[in-house]
């Protein structure tokens, strides 16, 4: 699986677990809603600063967001 797709899944799962809409998460993270839509569709790959903004808005850490992706990627 491609990294962008894995990150998309991770962000989406975290967002949904908090009951947030894409619109609300984008607002909380200070990013454009269309950008978030593309990120969750696996079309965009965020910068480190955007990952940090998303983590803050999702009340999580980069480690919790990215470790599952790393675990899959390192075995490919």
N, C-alpha and C positions, 0 to 999 in steps of 0.2 A: 504494500500500500504506500502511496506517495505521502511524503511528510505534510504537504499542505492539506491533504484529506484527513490525515490523522489529527492535525491541529484543529481543523474545522470540527471534527467529531468531538474533541475534547472541550472546546469552547462551548459548543452547542449543548453538550451534556451538563456542563457546569451551569450554564444559563438556565436551562430547563429545570434543573434540580432546585434552583432558587425561585422558580416561577416567574422569571423575567421574560418580557418580550424582547425582540431584537431592538425595538425602538428604545425601550427603557435602558437596556444594557449600553447601547450606543451613547445615550445621554449621560449615564453614570460614568462611563469611561472617557467621555469627552471626544468621541470619534464620530465620524459621519455614519449614519444608519446604513446607507448604501454600501459603504466600505465593509461594515460588519456583515451585511448580507452576502457580499462576495467572499469574505473570509470564511463564513460558515458554509459556503458552497464549494470551498476549496479552490477558488479562483485567485485569491489574494494570499500573500504570505507576509505577515506583519513584521515590523521592526521590533527590536528589543523594547523600545520605549512603549510601543503599542501593547506588547505582551504585558508589560508592567502595569499599564493603565487598565487593561482588561482584568488582570489579577486583582488589582485594588478594588475595582467595581464588583468583581465576583467574590470578594472576601476570601481569596485564596492566595497561594504563593506560586511563583513560577515553577518551583519544584513539583508541586502537586499537579499543576497543569501539564507540565512537560515530561515528567518521569514516565508515565505510561507510554508516551510516544517513544522515548528513548529505549525503553525495554523492548519494544517491538523492533525498532530500527537497528539496534545493536546485533540482533539475531538474523538480520537479512543479509 
